[in-house]
Amino acid sequence: GQQLNQSPQSMFIQEGEDVSMNCTSSSIFNTWLWYKQDPGEGPVLLIALYKAGELTSNGRLTAQFGITRKDSFLNISASIPSDVGIYFCAGQNYGGSQGNLIFGKGTKLSVKP
Amino acid sequence: EAQVTQNPRYLITVTGKKLTVTCSQNMNHEYMSWYRQDPGLGLRQIYYSMNVEVTDKGDVPEGYKVSRKEKRNFPLILESPSPNQTSLYFCASGRSSGRALRTGELFFGEGSRLTVL
């Protein structure tokens, strides 16, 4: 089935640093989404991208939908301790299976004050 | 308050003892899904439902059953739990139209941590 390759698997950064993570696939997607899971909770949607080439910001977060429709990246600027958690990318393909949403394996972010 | 509620949040059980994890949402969502989360493996889909009485297998359906008799509820049933089903389980809901999850936005419950001895 379709798979998403998310990298890096984990990151240890200093407070104030910028963060970048990405997701790639061998298949094209109609929608790319980024979720964040705080420790002990369920994932929550951060950003949704619906058009190839789209660049969207949500506060200190910026995400882009790759032109080829096979990749997406998420940047976090000036990280703070509450950015700690697991970030998941997800792709949606209207012609696919699995309820049309496939998740990457996640990037675990740790922020040192 | 819009939410997805799972119960129990924590459970320790023994091999072979049937159990049910309940999931209820109050957002009138058509779509509901179950995931399990294991270290290094991310979120893997177990079963999903596009609407009442419509369910489909996800990536890892073996050993699980589901039913969707009402729009708001989507219970996960482990008929004969085994230790390899020890995991953190998440229920999620979203809006769907026809066979597609609309917008891709899912609302997750807080998770149910299951340990099978």
Interface residues (C-beta under 8 A of the other chain):
Chain A: G1 Q6 Q9 T31 L33 Y35 G40 E41 G42 P43 V44 L45 A48 F88 A90 Q92 Y94 S97 Q98 G99 N100 L101 F103 G104 K105 G106
Chain B: V4 Y31 S33 Y35 G40 L41 G42 L43 Q45 Y48 M50 D56 G58 D59 F90 A92 R99 A100 L101 T103 G104 E105 L106 F108 G109 E110 G111
